[in-house]
Amino acid sequence: MADKLDLSDTEWRQRLSAEQYYILREAGTERAFTGIYEKNKASGEYHCAGCGQLLFRSDSKYDSGSGWPSFYQPVADDVVEERRDASHGMVRTEVRCARCEGHLGHVFPDGPEPTGLRYCLNSGALSFAPDEAGE
């Protein structure tokens, strides 16, 4: 993991689109089935839209039917942080980028093997870099 990125609110607002700011800095959520990466099947890497840190690879992405991009594991344990989230009348596990602390989404224990986890993320919190072969 790269060094922590600590920016002021003004710097974040200059760096991010309004949707990215809402998701990453205010822990917002895009509507289901509206994100650009929900149906993406291209081979490549998913990075944090806030700081560029590599978070997930396409080989761990799957169609969960939830309406958000879903992965069964990050590229490494130290690239994401998990926090208890008791908002909206339920208890969930929030997932944040470990480098910039941007809100990515939530993780649930109902995913496929080999981990049994479903990292349910917002497309607006991610950027995608396709493999060079263009697959």
Steps between C-alpha positions, in 0.01 A plus 500: 500500500618852423537770766179647644345781298360775719339788311285790615131507414572770241767284335263200490227712340745619232629149434168310481179532302186579702393133490845376602511748788154390619603134499863515612491786751136497621450120496226528240364221283413502133169345400508128419559405135615853404877479545731476199691198635207289619487303171866550400649165396830633363824371645697753703547676831268706718658794680371747758355799311623726780867410522574245228594213731454156344214327685353210299568302183241384250577134572331541842196685358171317458134573430331493840167623362509780760528786250852604606845376396582205725832334578591209725840638607725808477849477348648503853365514854659839572343696212155523660381570852180371655285696746175432680215694338175533697337755268160462332361279778729203431846380598739441209873495438615803306801476267736796460817556303789458742702776331249788485221364722249545218172312538480218246194303609435205732611139542258216573557133592286365213751485215647213301794280585787518561432779753123496547508882492317752282670839478206702369647826369391822335619551141546868585765407757704311241700558185574216260822432313458230231776249444741607227392209280157666492323183609 
